[in-house]
Amino acid sequence: MIGAISLSTNITVSCSGSAIPQKPRKPQTPSTLKCLAKSGKLEEAIRLIEASPSKLTATQSDMEAYSLLLHTCISQKSLEHGQRLYLQFLLSKHSLLVNNPTLKSKLITLYSVCGRVDEAQSVFVDGLEHAPESVWALVL
């Protein structure tokens, strides 16, 4: 059972939905972020990331969690959460987060499905020169 923190209610919610009391503000982990993303709990996941920006890392597991969070943003058409997540990438000391082609592709997709073609183009122009054809199709 993988737990995920709910900052607003001070409990841990597992992926299966059961609740277990827990201390507030547990540091983010990729498994926690993935669980929250799979559960559609974007606000909780983003708040965890925003609460500890210095903990934002660029390991393979972290990248998978961020990718899943952006995928959930796309599925829910949640531009606000996607923008907040991307802001954390920009504020982080890890250029890998900002320049990762998978994360950029997902951000472009999010902007596109939310009708923000100018922003999608801006992200594309800002360093995704070698984008896959599917990303080019979204922008064009």
C-alpha positions in Angstrom: 0.0 0.0 0.0 1.5 3.4 -1.1 0.4 6.3 1.0 -0.2 9.9 -0.2 -0.5 12.9 2.0 -3.5 15.2 2.2 -2.2 18.5 3.5 -5.6 20.0 4.0 -7.0 17.2 6.1 -3.8 16.0 7.8 -4.3 12.3 6.8 -2.6 9.9 4.5 -4.8 8.5 1.7 -3.7 5.3 0.1 -4.2 4.6 -3.6 -7.0 2.2 -2.6 -8.8 5.0 -0.8 -8.4 4.0 2.8 -7.2 6.6 5.3 -4.5 6.3 7.8 -3.5 9.0 10.3 -0.1 10.6 9.4 2.0 13.6 10.3 1.5 16.6 8.0 3.9 17.7 5.3 5.7 14.4 4.7 8.4 15.1 2.0 7.3 14.3 -1.5 8.4 11.0 -3.0 7.9 9.8 -6.6 5.6 7.0 -5.4 3.5 9.5 -3.4 3.2 11.8 -6.4 2.4 8.9 -8.8 -0.3 7.7 -6.4 -1.9 11.1 -6.2 -1.7 11.6 -10.0 -3.4 8.2 -10.6 -6.1 9.2 -8.0 -6.6 12.5 -9.8 -5.6 14.5 -6.8 -3.6 17.1 -8.6 -4.1 19.8 -6.0 -2.6 17.7 -3.3 0.4 16.6 -5.5 1.2 20.2 -6.6 0.9 21.4 -3.0 3.4 18.8 -1.9 5.8 19.9 -4.6 5.3 23.6 -3.8 5.8 22.9 -0.1 9.3 21.6 -0.6 10.7 23.1 -3.8 14.3 22.3 -2.7 13.3 18.6 -2.9 12.5 18.7 -6.6 14.9 16.3 -8.2 15.5 14.9 -11.7 15.9 11.2 -11.1 14.3 8.7 -13.5 11.6 7.9 -11.0 10.9 11.6 -10.4 10.6 12.3 -14.1 8.1 9.5 -14.4 6.1 11.0 -11.6 6.1 14.5 -13.1 5.2 13.0 -16.5 2.2 11.2 -14.9 1.2 14.4 -13.2 1.2 16.3 -16.5 -0.7 13.4 -18.1 -3.3 13.8 -15.4 -3.5 17.5 -16.0 -4.1 16.8 -19.7 -6.8 14.2 -18.9 -8.6 16.7 -16.6 -7.8 19.7 -18.8 -6.4 21.3 -15.7 -4.3 24.1 -17.2 -3.8 25.7 -13.7 -2.2 22.7 -12.2 0.0 22.1 -15.2 1.2 25.7 -15.1 1.9 25.5 -11.4 3.9 22.3 -11.9 5.9 23.8 -14.8 6.6 26.9 -12.7 8.2 24.6 -10.1 10.3 23.1 -12.9 11.4 26.6 -13.9 12.3 27.5 -10.3 14.2 24.3 -9.7 18.0 24.1 -10.1 17.6 21.2 -12.4 17.7 22.2 -16.1 16.7 18.6 -16.9 13.2 19.3 -15.7 12.8 22.3 -18.0 14.5 20.7 -21.0 13.2 17.2 -20.8 11.5 16.4 -24.1 8.8 14.2 -22.6 7.8 16.8 -20.0 7.9 19.6 -22.7 5.8 17.4 -25.0 3.2 16.9 -22.3 3.1 20.6 -21.5 2.6 21.5 -25.2 -0.2 18.9 -25.3 -1.8 20.4 -22.2 -1.7 23.9 -23.6 -3.0 22.7 -26.9 -6.0 20.7 -25.5 -6.8 23.8 -23.3 -6.9 26.0 -26.4 -3.7 27.9 -25.6 -1.9 27.5 -28.9 0.3 30.6 -28.4 1.6 29.2 -25.1 2.1 25.7 -26.7 4.1 27.4 -29.5 6.2 29.3 -27.0 7.2 26.2 -25.0 8.0 24.5 -28.3 10.1 27.3 -29.6 11.9 27.6 -26.2 14.1 24.5 -26.9 12.2 21.6 -28.3 13.8 21.7 -31.7 13.9 17.9 -32.1 10.3 17.2 -31.2 8.4 14.1 -32.3 5.9 14.5 -35.2 3.0 14.2 -32.8 4.1 17.4 -31.0 4.6 19.2 -34.3 1.1 18.2 -35.3 -0.3 19.7 -32.0 1.4 23.0 -32.5 0.6 23.3 -36.2 
